[in-house]
């Protein structure tokens, strides 16, 4: 069963993409750790961490593409699932600081000591254990997506109304996490991490492992997403996107289909957030900002929604461009982002990968039509000669 699941997920494009990601997950850390710093082939640790952040963003864009590109759910709140996964990882990292904090309290994080908290809140229990924290990375975003989707999809909220509700959800969470009495660090968030699983977060080796894990998890999630969309369930999923009322008329429980896809997508976003936090070194309520979720939509649209590979490329290209423009022309970055989105909407409505696929499929169709026409000519000419 598992073998069939894997083989069903694979096609030429997915195999190539996974191969490139896995090769990068090995090559980049090797160039960082094994090549001398004075070599032209050496990749500095800061550059590796920056590329690791891009891979986390690519995983978030892939998660959005699963629900938007294949199910027609334009979520403007996927940043909430990303942030919740990041907070779960951040809580584990804060518990690992122990007595090495500024105030030397082995039981309470520094921000709780500063705010005169007397004991650890109940929802922090268990986060000193890595397996529990990793379970929460999946459970918390998945549970929120399940509860949200249960009410929204059964109420048949669709289109722009659903998008607005998802945006309201992440905005409400941002306001809640900004409060100091919530117990998540307030405006400053969670930072000043020391180690993970006993290894220093700042060490080059740890950074290399985190980059490799980011590439590995992106490859695994791409494989899972491909298996979903290429299965019979995936065909029904596309049917929901294109003609929901017809799929419902055929007897399918559309709300269950949407709910399953939404929960899986939220879990992927949570994984992206968990990998993002130790590489960046901080998680704060700003990650819940609706503008962040809108940026994910831009990445997905630029790469090509409904292609799986496109959002990965879009996220990496747009964020690499953002890093360049914010350094070279910081005052023009937002104009560049807006112009990029307008240009893609007008000239590449299918995105980069979608446009390439459309052109390639058009060429194949023209070639097939020409071959059929040639076959008919070869059949008719001998008969005419007789």
C-alpha positions in Angstrom: 0.0 0.0 0.0 2.8 2.4 0.9 4.7 1.5 -2.2 1.7 2.1 -4.3 1.2 5.5 -2.6 4.8 6.5 -3.4 4.8 5.3 -7.0 1.5 7.0 -7.6 3.1 10.3 -6.4 6.0 10.2 -8.8 6.3 11.6 -12.2 9.2 13.1 -14.1 8.8 16.7 -12.7 8.3 15.6 -9.1 11.3 13.2 -9.3 13.5 15.9 -10.7 12.4 18.4 -8.1 12.9 16.0 -5.2 16.3 15.1 -6.6 17.4 18.7 -6.7 16.1 19.4 -3.2 17.9 16.4 -1.7 21.1 17.2 -3.6 21.0 20.7 -2.3 20.3 19.3 1.2 23.6 17.5 1.0 25.7 19.8 -1.2 25.1 23.1 0.6 26.0 21.8 4.1 29.1 20.1 2.6 30.3 23.3 1.0 29.8 25.0 4.4 31.4 22.5 6.6 34.1 20.8 4.5 35.3 23.6 2.2 37.8 26.1 3.7 36.4 29.7 4.3 38.9 31.2 1.9 37.8 29.0 -1.0 35.5 30.4 -3.7 33.2 27.4 -3.2 32.7 28.0 0.5 29.1 28.8 1.5 29.0 31.0 4.6 26.8 30.0 7.5 24.6 33.1 7.2 24.0 32.4 3.6 23.1 28.7 4.4 20.7 29.9 7.1 19.1 32.4 4.6 18.6 29.6 2.0 17.2 27.4 4.8 14.6 30.2 5.5 13.7 30.2 1.8 13.1 26.5 1.9 10.7 27.0 4.9 8.9 29.6 2.9 8.7 27.2 -0.1 7.1 24.6 2.2 4.5 27.2 3.3 3.8 28.1 -0.3 3.4 24.4 -1.2 0.9 24.0 1.7 -1.1 26.9 0.4 -1.1 25.5 -3.2 -2.6 22.3 -2.0 -5.8 24.1 -0.8 -5.8 27.0 -3.3 -4.4 25.5 -6.4 -6.3 22.1 -6.2 -9.3 22.8 -3.9 -10.1 26.4 -4.8 -9.8 27.6 -1.2 -8.0 31.0 -1.2 -6.7 31.1 2.4 -5.4 34.4 3.6 -4.6 33.0 7.0 -2.0 30.4 6.4 0.5 32.5 8.2 -1.4 31.6 11.4 -0.6 27.9 11.0 3.0 28.7 10.1 3.3 30.9 13.3 1.7 28.3 15.5 4.2 25.7 14.4 6.9 28.2 15.0 5.6 29.0 18.5 5.5 25.3 19.4 9.2 25.0 18.4 10.0 28.3 20.2 8.5 27.0 23.4 10.6 23.9 23.3 13.7 26.0 22.7 12.9 28.4 25.5 12.5 25.4 27.9 16.0 24.3 27.0 17.5 27.6 28.2 17.0 26.6 31.8 19.2 28.6 34.3 21.3 30.1 31.5 18.8 33.0 31.0 19.3 36.6 32.1 17.6 36.0 35.4 18.9 32.5 36.0 15.5 31.0 36.8 15.6 27.3 35.8 11.8 26.9 35.7 10.6 30.1 34.0 11.6 31.8 30.8 13.1 35.3 31.2 10.0 37.2 30.0 7.8 35.4 32.6 10.3 36.4 35.4 10.3 40.0 34.1 6.5 40.0 34.2 6.4 38.5 37.8 4.9 35.2 36.8 5.0 32.9 39.8 4.7 29.6 38.0 4.8 28.1 34.6 1.4 28.1 32.8 -0.2 24.7 32.2 0.0 25.0 28.4 3.8 25.1 28.7 3.9 21.7 30.4 5.6 19.0 28.2 7.5 21.4 26.0 10.7 20.5 27.7 10.4 17.2 25.8 11.3 17.2 22.1 8.9 14.5 21.0 5.9 16.3 22.7 6.9 19.6 21.1 7.2 18.1 17.6 3.8 16.5 18.1 2.3 19.9 19.0 3.9 21.3 15.8 1.4 19.1 14.0 -1.5 19.0 16.4 -2.0 22.7 17.2 -2.2 24.0 13.6 -4.1 20.8 12.5 -6.6 21.2 15.4 -7.2 24.9 14.6 -7.7 24.1 10.9 -10.1 21.3 11.8 -12.2 23.5 14.1 -12.2 26.4 11.6 -12.9 24.2 8.7 -15.6 22.2 10.5 -17.8 25.3 10.9 -16.8 27.1 7.8 -17.2 24.3 5.3 -20.4 22.9 6.8 -21.8 26.4 6.6 -20.9 26.4 2.9 -18.8 29.6 3.2 -17.0 30.0 -0.1 -15.1 32.4 -2.2 -14.2 35.9 -1.0 -16.1 35.4 2.2 -14.0 32.4 3.2 -10.8 34.4 2.4 -11.9 37.3 4.6 -12.7 34.9 7.5 -9.3 33.3 7.3 -7.7 36.7 7.3 -9.8 37.7 10.3 -8.7 34.5 12.1 -5.0 35.3 11.7 -5.5 38.9 12.7 -7.3 37.9 15.9 -4.5 35.5 16.8 -2.0 38.3 16.2 -3.8 40.6 18.6 -4.1 37.8 21.2 -0.4 36.9 21.0 0.6 40.5 21.4 -0.8 40.5 24.9 1.7 39.9 27.7 -0.9 38.0 29.8 -1.2 35.3 27.1 2.1 33.8 28.2 3.9 33.8 24.8 6.3 36.7 25.3 4.0 39.4 24.1 5.4 41.9 21.5 9.0 40.5 21.9 8.0 36.9 21.3 10.4 34.0 22.0 14.1 34.4 21.4 17.6 34.0 22.8 17.7 30.3 22.2 20.7 28.3 23.4 20.5 24.7 22.0 18.3 22.1 20.5 18.7 18.4 21.5 21.8 19.4 23.4 23.5 21.0 20.3 24.2 24.8 20.1 21.7 26.5 17.9 24.4 28.9 16.7 26.9 26.1 15.8 27.7 25.7 12.1 27.0 21.9 12.3 23.6 22.6 13.8 22.8 25.1 11.1 23.8 22.6 8.5 21.6 19.9 9.9 18.6 22.3 10.0 19.2 23.2 6.4 19.3 19.5 5.4 16.1 18.9 7.4 14.4 21.7 5.7 15.3 20.3 2.3 14.2 16.8 3.4 10.9 17.9 4.8 10.1 20.0 1.7 10.9 16.9 -0.4 8.7 14.7 1.8 5.8 17.1 1.8 6.1 17.5 -2.0 5.9 13.7 -2.3 2.8 13.6 0.0 1.1 16.5 -1.9 1.8 14.9 -5.2 0.4 11.5 -4.0 -2.8 13.3 -2.9 -3.4 15.3 -6.1 -2.5 12.4 -8.4 -4.8 9.9 -6.6 -8.6 9.4 -7.2 -9.1 11.7 -4.3 -7.1 14.4 -6.1 -9.4 14.2 -9.1 -12.4 14.7 -6.9 -10.5 17.6 -5.3 -10.0 19.3 -8.6 -13.7 18.7 -9.3 -14.5 20.5 -6.1 -12.4 23.4 -7.3 -13.9 23.6 -10.8 -17.6 22.6 -10.1 -18.4 22.1 -6.5 -22.1 21.9 -7.0 -21.8 19.1 -9.5 -19.5 17.1 -7.2 -22.0 17.6 -4.4 -24.8 16.4 -6.7 -22.8 13.2 -7.5 -23.0 12.3 -3.8 -19.6 13.3 -2.5 -19.3 15.0 0.9 -17.6 18.1 -0.3 -17.1 19.5 3.2 -15.2 16.5 4.3 -13.0 16.7 1.2 -12.2 20.3 1.9 -11.7 19.7 5.6 -9.1 16.9 5.1 -7.2 19.0 2.6 -7.2 22.0 4.8 -6.0 20.1 7.8 -3.1 18.5 5.9 -2.1 21.9 4.5 -2.2 23.4 8.0 0.1 20.7 9.3 2.6 21.3 6.5 2.6 25.0 7.3 3.2 24.1 10.9 6.2 22.1 10.0 7.5 25.0 7.9 7.2 27.3 10.9 9.0 24.8 13.2 12.0 24.6 10.9 12.0 28.4 10.4 12.3 29.4 14.1 15.7 27.8 15.0 17.2 29.1 11.8 16.0 32.7 12.2 16.3 32.7 16.0 13.0 34.3 16.9 9.3 34.0 16.7 6.9 36.9 17.5 3.3 37.9 16.8 4.4 39.7 13.7 4.4 36.3 11.9 0.6 36.3 12.3 0.3 39.6 10.4 -2.3 39.3 7.5 0.3 40.9 5.2 2.5 37.8 5.6 -0.3 35.5 4.5 -0.9 37.7 1.5 2.8 37.5 0.5 2.4 33.7 0.5 -0.4 34.1 -2.1 1.9 36.2 -4.2 4.7 33.6 -4.1 2.2 30.9 -5.1 0.7 33.0 -7.9 4.2 33.9 -9.3 5.3 30.3 -9.4 2.0 29.0 -10.7 -0.8 27.7 -8.5 -2.0 24.2 -9.1 1.4 23.0 -10.1 3.1 22.0 -6.8 6.5 22.8 -8.1 5.6 26.4 -9.1 5.0 27.7 -5.6 8.3 26.3 -4.4 10.1 28.2 -7.2 8.0 31.3 -6.7 8.7 31.4 -2.9 12.5 31.0 -3.5 12.7 33.6 -6.3 10.5 36.2 -4.6 12.3 36.0 -1.3 15.7 36.0 -2.9 14.6 39.1 -4.8 13.3 40.6 -1.5 16.7 40.0 0.2 18.4 41.8 -2.7 16.1 44.7 -3.0 15.8 45.3 0.7 19.6 45.6 0.8 20.1 47.6 -2.4 16.9 49.6 -2.7 15.0 49.2 0.7 12.6 52.0 -0.1 11.4 50.4 -3.3 10.9 46.8 -2.2 7.1 47.1 -1.6 6.7 48.8 -5.0 8.7 46.0 -6.6 6.5 43.3 -5.0 3.3 45.0 -6.0 4.6 45.5 -9.6 5.6 41.9 -9.7 2.1 40.7 -8.7 0.5 43.0 -11.3 2.8 41.9 -14.0 2.2 38.2 -13.3 -1.6 38.8 -13.2 -1.5 40.6 -16.5 1.1 38.7 -18.5 1.6 35.3 -16.7 -1.8 34.5 -15.2 -0.8 30.9 -14.9 2.5 31.8 -13.2 6.0 30.8 -14.3 5.6 27.0 -14.2 2.0 27.1 -15.3 2.9 29.2 -18.4 5.7 26.8 -19.3 3.5 23.8 -18.8 0.7 25.4 -20.9 3.2 26.1 -23.7 4.7 22.6 -23.6 1.3 21.0 -23.6 0.3 23.2 -26.6 3.4 22.1 -28.5 2.7 18.4 -27.8 -0.9 18.8 -28.9 0.1 20.5 -32.1 2.7 17.8 -32.8 0.2 15.0 -32.1 -2.3 16.7 -34.5 0.4 17.0 -37.2 1.3 13.3 -36.8 -2.4 12.3 -37.2 -2.8 14.5 -40.2 0.4 13.0 -41.7 -0.9 9.5 -41.0 -4.1 10.2 -42.8 -2.2 11.6 -45.8 -0.1 8.5 -46.0 -3.2 6.3 -46.0 -5.1 8.4 -48.7 -2.2 8.8 -51.2 -1.6 5.1 -51.9 -5.4 4.6 -52.5 -5.4 7.6 -54.9 -2.5 6.1 -56.8 -4.4 2.9 -57.3 
